[in-house]
Amino acid sequence: ECLGNLLRITLSAEYFEDKYLSFSVVDQSGIAWELDEAMAAQCGYTVTYSHWNSIEFRASAASCHSHLEKDVFTVTIQIKASLTPDMKNATSHLKSASCHYGPWSSRELVCESNYMEVSVRKEVPQPVKDFIQDAPEDWTPVFPEAKAEEASIWQIVFHQPEEKKALLVSDAWSAGYGLNTTDTRVVLRIPHTAAQVQLVEDQGITFSVVRSSTFYKHRWMILMVDTTVACPVDGGDYTNKTITWTVPKYIPPLSAGATSFKDVLVEAGVDMHKLSAKEMASRKYVLLNDLNAIMMKIPIGAEGGYYKTSVSNGQLGAKYTINLFLEHQWEDNKWGLTRHTIIKEIETPFEQVELAITNNSSLSTRLMNVTLGTFLPDVELVNLTIEGVTVAAPQAVQHGYIIYKTTYSNGSKAYIIQVPLDAPSIKKEYIRDDMRAYTLNVTLAFITHPSRETFTVPVVTVSAVRDAVLPSVRGFCDGRNLHLIITHGNVDQNWLPFISDWHLTPEAAQKYNYSLRENGSHLEISVPFLSPHVSYEGFHTSGIKASLYLTLKDGITLANRKDFSVSCRFSPSELIQCLPSGTVIITAIKMVGAADLDTSLLVLRDRQCKPNLVTEKTATFKFSVNTCGTIRKFNSTTMTYENEVLYFRPGNDTPVYRLKFVCSYAVKQAVGVRYESKKNPLPHVKPGFGSLALSLKLFKEKSYSEPYQESEYPVVKYLREALYFEVELLQPKDARLDLNLDDCWATNSQSQDSLPQWPILINGCENNKDSYRTVFHEVNHSLRVEFPQHLKRFEVRMFTFVQGSTLLQE
């Protein structure tokens, strides 16, 4: 494409996606000159990413390697693309383009994004004395060199406020300046970063200005031309969702010495396309040309520009970018016709963007489904952080994460993340009733192209599902104990058993001689009738009502989750022991409702007889029937001893608690005892032979209640997810036999002898080289398990075979 004295070649970024590029310019001799930033600015080339899907190469008609013939200039570029930064195995693409340009103005000024360029006709007038003081003195520093250096074509003098500096061509090139001459023109090109650039303000707008005089040899003469150039640095204003770009006209550095001015042409456009007044109106652009300035107004978001992603302090945002150009031609009484072409990329300030995160989870398919977006086309998902582990986006599927990208017609995109509810990284939490909360907590990292800015998006979404199975309980009592058997649900894995505010741990249970057993599917608790944590709620001759209250609490918040209890009636005889030796052991109990009763103050009829053992709820006395005020009574067959346990409030002789008890002994009684002595032989085991029937099953849960059926194989599991195995001796059903496992190993195929192999059990023990060791589970008697010694249960974490970083498959 051609725009005046500029040529543009547009490349498809999609074709070169994920490739490293290098640009070279090919001269008329076929030599390719590789471009870097410095050479591009010095020689009149510009490479930009103008949109999300295009790369733009621009060249000046007066660029270093362009071929100019009869007002047609040709530029040839070579593009190399490689998958590696060292550019090995690069593919090469050659492209030539030509543009017609003419007629040339007396002075041509180009303001590009990376350089400024001035091209003047050789016969243009000398600098004006009023503008550059003592202009004839410019000859002083250059004439001796010009006379001595016959090979020198021209030299340049830079005018700084404090000094003038003369450079030979070779020195100017070494300093990064681009110089060229033809039969009719002198060209000077200056990078924006050059040392001689001055910042000058005019009408509130800052310009980059270089004041210079260029000397060239023409036959036996040395001639001088004014090669001053100026380009606007700013001028953009952003108010009321509108960009206003202002460029002053006839700024002093470019109009020095001229006294009359006449506008010849003012044209503007976008992306090097000139726009007509009708096209500007359709886009709601406004172009104003007044006496002193040219002003262009563009609504932010209007056609011709584009939004690009921006990141500020880790926050996601966007900027609207538009590539404007302005061509201003004017005539004056010094230069004649001047053509000033300005290419200006205007970018609005950062504006934060709120990213939509939509939870579209499908509870029927048990999938967490979250949509993130929309994103602009220049954004790419790079990795995910799952439970503190960062994985690249393509490898997320190994953790159960499936990622889709949806692209819309305008090029924007959204990312969809799907995760099974049962994936290990999904947090499950009981809410209430039959509701469970499933929480997805993952952080996504993105990168922008081509700026390569990075940002992260934390995603925390919660889905409520009616699939909670609460634990259930069965309670019963025997003659001396209260029992609770709790069948686990799917929500109480981290719930803790409490009696009142006392955490019932195995160590605490052992301290009080309680029984606490856990087998994965059931929690069994047994508490003796006379225990500190039993509540006594009723006392009658028919029995004592005793209750055990248990609360399951959340393991993190300690909030109450579920209450269980068991109540039974026990015989009053459980409180007393009448020993044949005449010793009586009596336990008095504190009833519910008697909160102020201090069991340590309980006494017998003889108040000097105090309890031998005291707890918060009981007091136990041990004494002889001939002491402590015991009353003895006789009849023909029995001898009876009576006493009472009493409680007196301080200062009151009337007991508020009275427990009367009686021990009866037969007056005459003979007991016959039969016994015999038998010497048992030492046990020994004889070797035997026979057939054994064994089974190996894989179960769905730790409760070992439901095995996988044959139709459900193959079973799909994620890495580190638990596998529950059970080995059972089916035949013979002999209680004298014990099943012991020796070796167990995994292979990559259905053949037990195939390689590779990994041992799970070695000599009946876990493999100590495993990162996640095998866990054995206790087997207890149940309706399904007649002989617990015939079963072995163990848990293995899912793993896979790899070789180096390659996943091995069957």
HUZI-V746035 format. One record per residue. N is the residue number from 1. PHI is phi in whole degrees, -180 to 180 (none if undefined). D_LAST is the distance of its C-alpha to the last C-alpha in whole Angstrom. Layout:
# HUZI-V746035
n->{N N}
phi->{PHI PHI}
d_last->{D_LAST D_LAST}
This chain:
# HUZI-V746035
n->{1 2 3 4 5 6 7 8 9 10 11 12 13 14 15 16 17 18 19 20 21 22 23 24 25 26 27 28 29 30 31 32 33 34 35 36 37 38 39 40 41 42 43 44 45 46 47 48 49 50 51 52 53 54 55 56 57 58 59 60 61 62 63 64 65 66 67 68 69 70 71 72 73 74 75 76 77 78 79 80 81 82 83 84 85 86 87 88 89 90 91 92 93 94 95 96 97 98 99 100 101 102 103 104 105 106 107 108 109 110 111 112 113 114 115 116 117 118 119 120 121 122 123 124 125 126 127 128 129 130 131 132 133 134 135 136 137 138 139 140 141 142 143 144 145 146 147 148 149 150 151 152 153 154 155 156 157 158 159 160 161 162 163 164 165 166 167 168 169 170 171 172 173 174 175 176 177 178 179 180 181 182 183 184 185 186 187 188 189 190 191 192 193 194 195 196 197 198 199 200 201 202 203 204 205 206 207 208 209 210 211 212 213 214 215 216 217 218 219 220 221 222 223 224 225 226 227 228 229 230 231 232 233 234 235 236 237 238 239 240 241 242 243 244 245 246 247 248 249 250 251 252 253 254 255 256 257 258 259 260 261 262 263 264 265 266 267 268 269 270 271 272 273 274 275 276 277 278 279 280 281 282 283 284 285 286 287 288 289 290 291 292 293 294 295 296 297 298 299 300 301 302 303 304 305 306 307 308 309 310 311 312 313 314 315 316 317 318 319 320 321 322 323 324 325 326 327 328 329 330 331 332 333 334 335 336 337 338 339 340 341 342 343 344 345 346 347 348 349 350 351 352 353 354 355 356 357 358 359 360 361 362 363 364 365 366 367 368 369 370 371 372 373 374 375 376 377 378 379 380 381 382 383 384 385 386 387 388 389 390 391 392 393 394 395 396 397 398 399 400 401 402 403 404 405 406 407 408 409 410 411 412 413 414 415 416 417 418 419 420 421 422 423 424 425 426 427 428 429 430 431 432 433 434 435 436 437 438 439 440 441 442 443 444 445 446 447 448 449 450 451 452 453 454 455 456 457 458 459 460 461 462 463 464 465 466 467 468 469 470 471 472 473 474 475 476 477 478 479 480 481 482 483 484 485 486 487 488 489 490 491 492 493 494 495 496 497 498 499 500 501 502 503 504 505 506 507 508 509 510 511 512 513 514 515 516 517 518 519 520 521 522 523 524 525 526 527 528 529 530 531 532 533 534 535 536 537 538 539 540 541 542 543 544 545 546 547 548 549 550 551 552 553 554 555 556 557 558 559 560 561 562 563 564 565 566 567 568 569 570 571 572 573 574 575 576 577 578 579 580 581 582 583 584 585 586 587 588 589 590 591 592 593 594 595 596 597 598 599 600 601 602 603 604 605 606 607 608 609 610 611 612 613 614 615 616 617 618 619 620 621 622 623 624 625 626 627 628 629 630 631 632 633 634 635 636 637 638 639 640 641 642 643 644 645 646 647 648 649 650 651 652 653 654 655 656 657 658 659 660 661 662 663 664 665 666 667 668 669 670 671 672 673 674 675 676 677 678 679 680 681 682 683 684 685 686 687 688 689 690 691 692 693 694 695 696 697 698 699 700 701 702 703 704 705 706 707 708 709 710 711 712 713 714 715 716 717 718 719 720 721 722 723 724 725 726 727 728 729 730 731 732 733 734 735 736 737 738 739 740 741 742 743 744 745 746 747 748 749 750 751 752 753 754 755 756 757 758 759 760 761 762 763 764 765 766 767 768 769 770 771 772 773 774 775 776 777 778 779 780 781 782 783 784 785 786 787 788 789 790 791 792 793 794 795 796 797 798 799 800 801 802 803 804 805 806 807 808 809 810}
phi->{none -121 -140 59 -94 -124 -121 -127 -122 -107 -112 -82 -67 -64 -66 -99 -61 63 -121 -91 -118 -136 -113 -132 -109 -100 -85 -67 -88 87 -85 -94 -106 -71 -91 -120 -61 -66 -67 -62 -69 -75 -106 91 -124 -139 -122 -137 -96 -79 -140 -66 -123 -145 -115 -119 -116 -123 -137 -80 -61 -99 -65 -57 -113 -76 -107 -108 -149 54 62 -121 -114 -123 -126 -120 -123 -121 -111 -111 -126 -142 -84 -125 -67 -79 62 -73 54 -76 -93 -114 -130 -112 -140 -117 -147 -130 -137 -90 -142 169 -75 -79 -80 -59 -137 -118 -118 -125 -112 -98 -68 -122 -157 -118 -138 -129 -128 -126 -72 -67 -92 -69 -71 -73 -62 -87 -62 -65 -87 -112 -61 56 -54 -59 -70 -59 -67 -58 -78 -110 -62 -60 -67 -64 -73 -80 -96 -65 -82 -75 -85 -157 -134 -137 -117 -96 -104 -103 -56 -100 -163 -119 -127 -101 -129 -71 -58 -64 -69 -64 -65 -64 -83 100 -85 -105 -129 -158 -144 -122 -62 -120 -137 -119 -122 -128 -126 -129 -64 -62 -94 -65 -68 -87 -74 -113 -101 -124 -105 -141 55 82 -109 -90 -119 -88 -129 -126 -95 -153 -122 -113 -111 -138 -96 -129 54 -94 -107 -112 -111 -128 -129 -85 -116 -74 -139 -145 -137 -69 -92 -121 109 -91 -131 -130 -139 52 60 -133 -93 -118 -111 -117 -128 -63 -99 54 -69 -53 -60 -97 -117 -61 89 -95 -119 -134 -132 -146 -67 -103 -158 -131 -131 -141 -173 -133 52 65 -106 -71 -111 -76 -60 -66 -65 -63 -64 -66 -94 65 -81 -131 -117 -116 -127 -104 -68 -113 -152 -110 -129 -127 -118 -131 -64 -64 98 -70 -58 108 -103 -154 -91 -132 -71 -137 -127 -133 53 81 -91 -81 -153 -147 -131 -93 -123 -140 -99 -93 -139 -135 -120 -120 -114 -143 -114 -140 -81 -106 -95 84 -94 -116 -113 -114 -108 -121 -107 -135 -90 -108 -127 -74 -62 -60 -130 -65 -117 -87 -88 -81 -122 -112 -94 -114 -61 -103 -73 -67 -96 55 -126 -78 -133 -124 -109 -112 146 -99 -109 -73 -62 -87 -107 -135 -74 -105 -152 -128 -111 -118 51 82 -108 -93 -129 -65 -54 -65 -90 -64 -63 -68 -103 91 -98 -109 -118 -116 -117 -109 -108 -96 -63 -87 95 -70 -145 -137 -112 -115 -114 -120 -138 -61 -60 -93 -63 -58 -81 -83 -81 -112 -143 -73 -104 -169 45 -107 -103 -122 -100 -106 -115 -98 -131 -144 -113 -105 -110 -124 -134 -105 -121 -93 -70 60 -80 -121 -154 -122 -128 -76 -118 -129 -126 -124 -123 -94 -129 -86 -136 -74 -114 -80 -67 -118 -136 -129 -119 -161 -133 -111 -65 -130 -134 -107 -123 -127 -116 -102 -91 -68 -100 -109 -122 -107 -61 -112 -86 -116 -82 -130 -111 58 -107 -102 -75 -87 -96 -56 -69 -67 -63 -65 -60 -102 64 -90 -109 -135 -130 -129 -120 98 -108 -137 -118 -112 -127 -128 -129 -61 -57 -94 -140 -63 -105 -96 -98 -105 -114 -164 -135 -136 -62 -79 161 -111 -84 -122 -131 -120 -110 -125 -122 -94 -117 -61 -68 -105 -90 61 -73 -66 -111 -156 -110 -131 -156 -139 -129 -144 -104 -112 -67 -58 -62 -67 -89 -132 -129 -105 -82 -59 -77 92 -94 -116 -120 -125 -115 -95 -115 -93 -83 -61 105 -103 -66 -88 -80 -98 -63 -73 -98 -68 -139 -94 -57 -85 -65 -75 -89 -110 -67 -84 -140 -126 -123 -62 -116 -138 -139 -114 -110 -133 -154 -89 -67 -94 -129 63 76 -71 -99 -110 -130 -122 -141 -68 -120 -132 -122 -114 -119 -122 -156 -141 -99 -126 -134 -113 -75 -56 81 -132 -93 -99 -68 -101 -140 -143 -125 -92 -140 -137 -119 -117 -125 -72 -68 -126 -159 -114 -124 -97 -122 -107 -147 -149 -112 -143 -94 -85 -69 -66 -71 -151 -114 -99 -64 -134 -133 173 -101 -119 -111 -122 -136 -122 -125 -110 -105 -80 -139 -65 -73 56 -100 -137 -82 -69 -86 -60 -72 -91 -85 -76 -91 -98 -132 -91 -57 71 -78 -76 -116 -111 -106 -137 -109 -129 -85 -85 -142 -81 -89 -120 -64 -81 -94 -118 -94 -126 -91 -104 -119 -142 -144 -114 -125 -94 -147 -80 -88 -71 -102 -74 -115 -78 -130 -138 -73 -99 -125 -129 54 80 -119 -69 -79 -73 -91 -74 -66 -122 -74 -64 -114 -88 -118 -68 -112 -117 -65 -155 -63 -86 -106 -83 -124 -57 -73 -91 -127 -132 -124 -150 -119 -126 -84 -61 -143 -139 -89 -131 -128 69 -111 -102 -77 -86 -125 -64}
d_last->{57 60 62 66 65 61 58 55 52 49 45 42 40 37 37 37 35 33 35 37 41 44 47 50 53 54 58 60 59 56 55 52 53 50 51 51 53 56 56 55 58 61 60 60 56 54 50 49 47 49 47 43 42 45 46 49 51 55 58 61 64 65 62 62 60 61 63 66 68 71 70 66 64 60 57 54 51 48 44 42 38 35 32 33 37 38 38 36 35 37 38 42 44 47 50 54 56 60 62 66 68 72 74 74 76 78 75 72 70 66 64 61 58 58 61 65 67 70 72 75 78 80 83 83 85 85 84 87 89 89 85 85 88 89 87 89 88 85 86 87 83 82 85 85 82 82 85 83 80 81 77 76 76 76 76 76 77 76 78 77 80 80 80 80 77 77 74 74 71 69 69 69 66 64 65 63 65 65 68 69 72 73 76 77 75 74 70 69 66 65 62 62 62 65 67 70 69 71 71 74 74 76 77 74 71 70 70 68 71 72 76 76 78 77 79 79 81 83 85 87 87 85 84 82 80 79 75 75 72 71 68 67 65 65 67 64 65 63 65 65 61 63 63 66 66 70 71 74 76 79 78 80 78 78 81 83 86 86 89 88 84 83 80 79 75 73 69 66 63 59 56 59 60 64 64 67 69 68 64 65 67 64 62 64 65 69 70 73 76 79 81 79 76 73 71 68 66 63 61 58 55 57 56 55 54 50 49 47 45 46 46 49 48 45 46 45 47 49 51 53 53 56 56 60 63 66 69 72 75 79 82 84 87 86 82 83 79 76 73 71 67 65 61 60 57 58 56 57 56 53 53 50 48 47 43 42 40 39 37 36 34 33 34 33 29 29 29 31 32 34 35 37 39 41 40 42 40 40 38 34 32 30 29 29 30 28 30 31 28 28 25 25 25 22 20 22 19 17 20 21 23 23 26 28 31 34 36 40 42 44 41 41 37 36 33 31 29 27 26 25 28 26 24 25 27 30 33 34 38 40 43 45 45 42 41 38 38 34 35 33 34 32 34 33 34 35 37 39 40 42 43 40 42 39 40 38 38 37 36 37 37 38 37 39 37 39 36 38 38 41 41 44 46 48 51 53 56 57 60 59 56 55 51 49 45 43 40 38 37 35 37 38 36 38 41 44 46 50 53 56 55 53 50 49 46 45 48 51 50 51 54 55 54 52 49 46 42 39 36 34 35 39 41 44 48 51 54 57 60 62 60 61 58 60 62 65 66 69 71 73 74 72 69 67 65 62 59 56 55 51 50 46 46 44 42 43 46 48 49 49 47 48 51 51 54 55 59 60 64 64 68 70 70 67 69 72 72 75 75 77 78 80 78 76 73 73 71 72 70 70 70 68 71 72 71 74 74 74 73 74 78 77 80 82 85 86 85 85 82 79 75 73 70 69 66 66 67 68 71 71 74 75 79 81 83 86 85 85 87 86 88 89 90 91 91 91 88 86 86 85 84 84 83 81 79 81 80 83 83 85 89 88 89 88 84 82 79 80 78 80 79 80 79 81 82 83 86 86 82 81 78 76 73 72 70 68 67 64 62 58 56 54 50 48 45 44 41 40 38 36 33 31 29 27 24 22 22 20 23 24 27 28 31 29 31 28 25 22 23 20 21 19 16 13 15 15 16 17 17 20 20 22 20 23 22 25 25 28 30 31 34 36 38 40 41 42 38 36 32 31 27 26 23 20 16 13 10 6 6 9 11 13 14 10 10 10 13 15 18 19 23 24 28 28 28 26 24 26 24 22 23 23 24 24 27 29 31 34 34 38 39 39 40 36 36 39 38 36 36 33 31 29 27 25 23 20 20 16 14 11 10 12 13 16 16 13 10 7 4 0}
